[in-house]
């Protein structure tokens, strides 16, 4: 699935099953919540925190998909073509960061 197809599928789901988009501010709050849920799993899986019983059934892949879903919702609502945005972001990084990371002693 391409990013464009994902944007179309989310829009179709929202406008049929989901009735309508939540407003942008609500979706921003939901995105923050979903990122927090993902961070919780990562902190326990890769950090020093131990899993609580209530965390053991959480799925990192599903939480990542939730983050992506809400990000796509926000892009659709605000008219952002994520494919074009990502392409522009690569261009920016290729210019700005062309040698930056290679010259970072902390990464050697």
KAPE-V103483 format. One record per backbone hydrogen bond with DSSP energy under -1.0 kcal/mol. NH is the residue of the N-H (numbers start at 1). CO is the residue of the C=O. If there is no record, write none. Layout:
nh | co
NH | CO
NH | CO
//
This chain:
nh | co
6 | 2
7 | 3
8 | 4
9 | 5
10 | 6
11 | 7
12 | 8
13 | 9
14 | 10
15 | 11
17 | 13
18 | 13
20 | 18
27 | 23
28 | 24
29 | 25
30 | 26
31 | 27
32 | 28
33 | 29
34 | 30
35 | 31
36 | 32
37 | 33
38 | 34
39 | 35
40 | 36
41 | 37
42 | 38
43 | 39
44 | 40
45 | 41
46 | 42
55 | 52
58 | 55
63 | 59
64 | 60
65 | 61
66 | 62
67 | 63
68 | 64
69 | 65
70 | 66
71 | 67
72 | 68
73 | 69
74 | 70
75 | 71
76 | 72
77 | 73
78 | 74
80 | 75
85 | 81
86 | 82
87 | 83
88 | 84
89 | 85
90 | 86
91 | 87
92 | 88
93 | 89
94 | 90
95 | 91
96 | 92
97 | 93
103 | 99
104 | 101
107 | 104
108 | 105
//
